[in-house]
Structures are given as structure tokens and as C-alpha cells.
Amino acid sequence: MTDQTQPPQPSGERRKAARRSDDILLEVALDTRSIAGRAEQISADGVFFFAHDPLRVTIKLVQDGHEQSYPGRLVRVERLSEHTTGFAVEFERS
């Protein structure tokens, strides 16, 4: 018998791998020099566009004096405030 007093929890979690929070220094190198796409919305303040080709990057992580590099692609950019932007990179699997 299920507990009817608790509402069902949303299943919005799309992550496939476990996450951890850590204070790791990183550096991002843009591997893609340019991307081509089509403007969806454009104004005097900026443009929103779509592109079929990924923006490839290399992420260099430095933790405890050890450095490792991982190829990936930028999958999301989110402006959090006037001075802070969040970036999501999906690592490429070999």
C-alpha cells in the first residue's frame, strides 16, 4: 500500500551520472574557431541563434596539484546575474 499523504515527486532529474560539488580549478580552451547558424531573434541588444555544429572545448582540471584534460562540447550557457554566467559542458566519450 502506498502512502497517499505524500505528493508524487517530479521526475525532472535528467542526469545520468552522479554529481559532486568540489572546488576544482579549471580552464576552458575553445577548440571551435567559429560556428554557423541561423538567427531566430535579433534586436539592437543581441541575437538568439541555432547551430547544428557543436561548440567543442577542452576542459583542463587542476586538483591537488594534478592536471587532467578532457574534450567536450558546450551544451548550455546560463546568465545567473550581471557578473556571473554558468556553463555546462558534456564530456566526450571515446
C-alpha positions as CSV (number, residue, x, y, z in Angstrom):
1,M,0.0,0.0,0.0
2,T,1.4,3.4,-0.9
3,D,1.3,6.5,1.3
4,Q,-1.3,8.8,-0.2
5,T,-0.4,11.7,2.1
6,Q,2.8,12.4,0.2
7,P,2.5,14.0,-3.3
8,P,4.4,12.4,-6.0
9,Q,7.9,13.8,-6.6
10,P,8.6,15.3,-10.0
11,S,10.8,13.2,-12.2
12,G,12.6,16.2,-13.7
13,E,16.1,14.8,-13.0
14,R,17.8,14.0,-16.3
15,R,21.3,13.4,-15.1
16,K,22.7,10.0,-15.9
17,A,25.9,10.3,-13.7
18,A,26.3,11.1,-10.1
19,R,27.4,14.7,-9.4
20,R,29.8,16.1,-6.7
21,S,30.4,19.6,-5.6
22,D,34.1,20.4,-5.3
23,D,36.4,23.4,-5.5
24,I,38.5,22.4,-8.5
25,L,40.3,25.0,-10.6
26,L,39.6,24.7,-14.3
27,E,40.5,26.3,-17.6
28,V,38.5,26.1,-20.8
29,A,40.0,26.2,-24.3
30,L,37.7,26.8,-27.2
31,D,38.5,24.2,-29.9
32,T,35.9,25.5,-32.4
33,R,37.0,28.7,-34.0
34,S,33.6,29.6,-35.4
35,I,30.1,28.2,-35.7
36,A,27.5,28.9,-38.3
37,G,23.8,29.0,-37.7
38,R,20.5,30.8,-38.3
39,A,19.3,33.8,-36.3
40,E,16.0,33.1,-34.6
41,Q,15.6,36.5,-32.9
42,I,17.6,39.6,-33.4
43,S,17.5,43.1,-32.0
44,A,19.8,46.1,-31.3
45,D,20.7,44.4,-28.0
46,G,21.7,41.0,-29.3
47,V,20.8,37.8,-31.2
48,F,19.5,34.4,-30.3
49,F,20.5,31.7,-32.8
50,F,20.6,28.0,-33.5
51,A,23.5,26.0,-34.8
52,H,23.8,22.4,-35.8
53,D,27.5,22.0,-35.1
54,P,28.7,21.7,-31.5
55,L,31.0,24.3,-29.8
56,R,33.9,22.0,-29.0
57,V,36.0,22.7,-25.9
58,T,38.8,21.2,-23.9
59,I,38.5,21.4,-20.1
60,K,41.7,21.3,-18.0
61,L,41.1,20.5,-14.3
62,V,43.7,21.1,-11.6
63,Q,43.1,19.4,-8.3
64,D,45.6,18.6,-5.6
65,G,48.5,19.6,-7.9
66,H,47.3,17.1,-10.6
67,E,46.2,18.3,-14.0
68,Q,43.9,16.4,-16.4
69,S,42.3,17.5,-19.7
70,Y,39.0,16.3,-21.1
71,P,37.5,17.0,-24.5
72,G,33.8,18.0,-24.6
73,R,31.2,20.3,-26.0
74,L,29.4,23.3,-24.6
75,V,25.8,22.3,-24.2
76,R,24.3,25.2,-22.1
77,V,25.1,28.8,-21.1
78,E,23.0,30.5,-18.4
79,R,23.4,34.1,-17.2
80,L,22.9,34.0,-13.5
81,S,23.5,37.6,-12.7
82,E,25.1,40.7,-14.3
83,H,28.5,39.4,-13.3
84,T,28.1,35.6,-13.2
85,T,27.5,33.1,-16.1
86,G,27.1,29.3,-15.7
87,F,28.4,27.0,-18.4
88,A,27.6,23.3,-18.9
89,V,30.0,21.1,-20.8
90,E,29.3,17.5,-21.8
91,F,32.4,15.4,-21.8
92,E,33.0,13.3,-25.0
93,R,33.3,9.6,-24.6
94,S,35.9,7.8,-26.6
